[in-house]
Amino acid sequence: MSQIKEIEEKLNISRITYRSGDLLLEGLIMRPKYLTKFPAIVFIHGHGESAWQSTSKGYSLVKAGYTVFLPSMIGYGLSEGNSDYNGPKTVDGLIQGIKLFLKKSFVDNQRLGIWGISRGAMVSAILITKKPDLFKAAVLQSGAYEMEKNYRTVIIPVIKKNIEKEAGTSYEAFRERSPIYDMDKTNTPILILHGARDENVMVEQAYLLDKKLSELGKTHETVILPEAGHHYLTKETRNKITLPFLEKYLKKLI
């Protein structure tokens, strides 16, 4: 007879709430159980998700030796408000949460990285231009970095409608959501990850950002997965691409 072995593990996870303007926002913090400072990662979810749906990614990062902040962007999870498609309210809300996270005694704020997927990648790209010396590594996965081109090339109607509803289509709206034009301001090493078969965000966006970073002489790596679509966060991708990149820049001082 086969025997079933039960293993119960207590996870070190806490929820924080904080104000950004008149909105109450939330985030989850996950960390290793040992009482010491750890290199840290902010993980930002994509559309239709939140901090709560990100806990498996957070757990994998904790197991790799990081303490992790999982914010729910405005309008997602239990965070109040309506999403503005990575606009000023979303950016300000994330900055407020990250400030609180960095005050935790177990966070090594000299070794802070950021990893975003889809909308999370878009706003992560914005954050590294607004806080150029804060993040020591950034993983931008399946994101759009030039919003007008993204709007005009998107092939899924509901995505185009979401942009129109949340952001509008003015020059100003597109510009403030196009971090590609501000990459001269960042000092963060960047990993661009994208699937060649992505139908939500065209792979052209990854190539555009790669070209801009190359022109500026910025430290970056670009990985295009030829058979992957928009949702391709597999264990193999994480272990062979994402984690080695983060370790290179966040653990090299250990």
C-alpha positions in Angstrom: 0.0 0.0 0.0 1.2 3.5 -0.8 1.6 5.9 2.1 0.5 9.5 2.1 2.9 11.8 3.9 1.4 15.1 5.0 3.7 18.1 5.1 2.3 21.3 6.7 4.2 24.5 6.2 3.5 27.8 7.9 3.9 30.8 5.6 5.1 34.1 6.8 2.5 36.4 5.1 0.9 39.6 6.3 -1.6 42.1 4.8 -1.1 45.9 5.0 -3.5 48.6 4.1 -2.6 52.2 3.4 -4.0 55.5 2.0 -3.2 57.0 -1.4 -5.2 60.2 -1.7 -8.8 59.3 -0.6 -8.4 55.6 -1.5 -7.6 52.7 0.8 -5.3 50.2 -0.9 -3.9 46.8 0.1 -0.8 44.7 -0.3 0.6 41.4 0.9 4.1 40.9 2.3 5.7 37.5 2.1 9.1 36.7 3.6 11.4 33.9 4.8 11.0 32.9 8.4 14.5 33.9 9.4 15.0 37.2 11.3 17.4 39.0 9.0 17.4 41.4 6.1 16.7 40.0 2.7 16.9 41.3 -0.8 13.4 42.4 -1.8 11.1 42.2 -4.8 8.0 44.1 -5.7 5.8 41.8 -7.8 3.0 43.6 -9.7 0.1 41.6 -11.1 -1.7 41.9 -14.5 -5.2 42.7 -15.4 -7.9 40.6 -13.7 -5.6 39.6 -10.9 -4.5 41.1 -7.6 -2.1 40.5 -4.7 -4.2 37.4 -3.7 -3.8 35.7 -7.1 0.0 36.5 -7.0 0.8 34.5 -3.8 2.1 31.5 -5.7 4.6 33.8 -7.5 5.4 35.4 -4.2 6.0 32.0 -2.6 8.4 31.0 -5.3 10.4 34.2 -4.7 10.4 33.6 -0.9 11.8 30.1 -1.5 14.5 31.7 -3.6 15.5 33.9 -0.7 13.6 37.2 -1.2 11.1 39.1 0.8 8.2 40.1 -1.4 5.7 42.9 -1.7 2.5 42.0 -3.6 0.4 45.2 -4.1 -3.1 45.2 -5.4 -3.3 48.0 -7.9 -6.1 50.6 -7.6 -9.4 48.9 -8.6 -8.0 45.3 -8.1 -8.4 42.9 -5.3 -9.6 44.8 -2.2 -8.0 48.0 -3.2 -10.5 50.8 -3.7 -11.1 53.0 -6.7 -11.3 52.5 -10.5 -8.3 51.5 -12.6 -6.8 54.3 -14.7 -4.8 51.9 -16.9 -1.5 52.5 -15.3 -2.1 56.2 -15.0 -1.1 58.7 -12.2 -3.4 57.2 -9.5 -2.1 53.7 -10.1 1.5 54.9 -10.0 1.1 57.0 -6.9 -0.7 54.2 -5.1 2.2 51.8 -5.8 4.8 54.3 -4.7 3.0 54.8 -1.4 2.9 51.0 -0.8 6.5 50.5 -1.7 7.5 53.3 0.7 5.8 51.4 3.5 7.4 48.1 2.5 10.9 49.6 2.5 10.4 50.6 6.2 10.1 47.0 7.3 13.2 45.9 9.3 13.6 42.7 7.3 13.8 44.5 3.9 17.2 45.3 2.5 16.3 48.5 0.5 19.7 48.6 -1.1 18.8 45.4 -3.0 15.3 46.0 -4.3 14.0 44.6 -7.5 10.7 44.8 -9.4 8.9 42.3 -11.5 5.7 43.0 -13.4 3.5 41.0 -15.8 1.3 42.6 -18.5 -0.2 45.8 -16.9 2.2 45.1 -14.1 5.1 45.3 -16.5 3.9 48.6 -18.0 3.6 50.3 -14.6 6.9 48.7 -13.5 8.6 50.4 -16.5 7.1 53.7 -15.4 8.2 53.2 -11.8 11.9 52.6 -12.7 11.9 55.9 -14.6 10.3 57.8 -11.7 12.5 56.2 -9.1 15.7 55.8 -11.1 18.0 54.7 -8.3 15.6 52.7 -6.2 15.4 49.5 -8.1 18.5 47.4 -8.8 16.8 45.0 -11.2 13.5 45.0 -13.2 11.8 42.2 -15.0 9.3 43.5 -17.6 7.1 40.6 -18.8 4.5 40.8 -21.6 4.2 44.6 -21.3 3.4 47.6 -23.5 5.8 50.5 -23.4 4.5 52.8 -26.1 0.8 53.2 -25.5 -0.3 54.9 -28.8 1.3 52.1 -30.9 -0.1 49.5 -28.5 -3.6 51.0 -28.8 -3.4 51.1 -32.6 -2.1 47.6 -33.0 -4.1 45.7 -30.3 -6.3 43.0 -32.0 -8.5 42.1 -29.0 -11.5 44.6 -29.0 -12.1 44.5 -25.2 -8.5 45.6 -24.6 -9.0 48.6 -26.9 -12.2 49.5 -25.1 -10.5 49.2 -21.7 -7.9 51.7 -22.8 -10.5 54.1 -24.1 -12.6 53.8 -20.9 -9.8 54.0 -18.3 -7.2 56.2 -19.9 -8.8 57.9 -23.0 -7.0 58.4 -26.2 -5.5 61.9 -25.9 -1.9 62.6 -26.6 -1.4 63.4 -22.9 -2.9 60.1 -21.8 -0.8 58.1 -24.2 2.4 60.0 -23.3 2.2 59.5 -19.5 1.7 55.8 -20.1 4.7 55.5 -22.5 7.8 54.9 -20.3 9.8 54.1 -23.4 10.4 57.9 -23.8 11.7 58.2 -20.3 14.2 55.4 -20.3 17.1 57.8 -20.3 16.2 58.6 -16.7 16.6 55.0 -15.3 19.7 53.3 -14.1 18.0 49.9 -13.5 19.2 46.8 -15.3 16.2 45.4 -17.2 15.1 42.0 -18.4 12.5 42.2 -21.2 10.5 39.0 -21.5 7.8 38.5 -24.2 6.1 35.7 -26.1 6.3 35.9 -29.9 2.7 34.6 -30.1 1.3 37.2 -27.7 -2.1 38.5 -28.9 -2.8 40.8 -26.0 0.3 42.9 -26.4 2.2 42.6 -29.7 5.8 41.4 -29.4 6.7 44.6 -31.3 6.5 46.4 -27.9 9.4 44.3 -26.6 11.5 45.1 -29.7 10.8 48.8 -29.4 12.0 48.9 -25.8 15.0 46.8 -26.6 16.0 49.2 -29.4 15.5 52.2 -27.2 17.6 50.8 -24.4 20.3 49.8 -26.9 20.4 53.3 -28.3 20.7 54.7 -24.8 23.4 52.2 -23.8 21.3 50.9 -20.9 22.0 47.6 -19.3 19.4 45.1 -20.4 18.6 41.6 -21.7 15.8 40.7 -24.0 14.3 37.2 -24.3 11.6 36.4 -26.8 10.0 33.0 -26.4 9.1 31.9 -29.9 6.2 29.6 -29.0 4.8 31.6 -26.0 1.7 33.7 -25.8 0.7 36.3 -23.3 0.4 33.9 -20.3 3.6 31.8 -20.1 4.8 32.0 -16.5 6.1 28.4 -16.2 8.5 26.9 -13.7 11.1 26.5 -16.5 10.8 30.2 -17.5 11.1 31.3 -13.9 14.0 29.0 -13.0 16.1 29.4 -16.2 15.5 33.1 -17.0 13.8 35.2 -14.4 15.5 34.0 -11.2 19.0 34.0 -12.6 18.6 37.5 -13.8 17.3 38.7 -10.4 20.1 36.9 -8.5 22.7 38.5 -10.7 21.8 42.0 -9.6 20.2 41.5 -6.2 22.4 38.9 -4.6 25.8 39.7 -6.0 26.6 41.8 -2.9 25.8 39.0 -0.4 
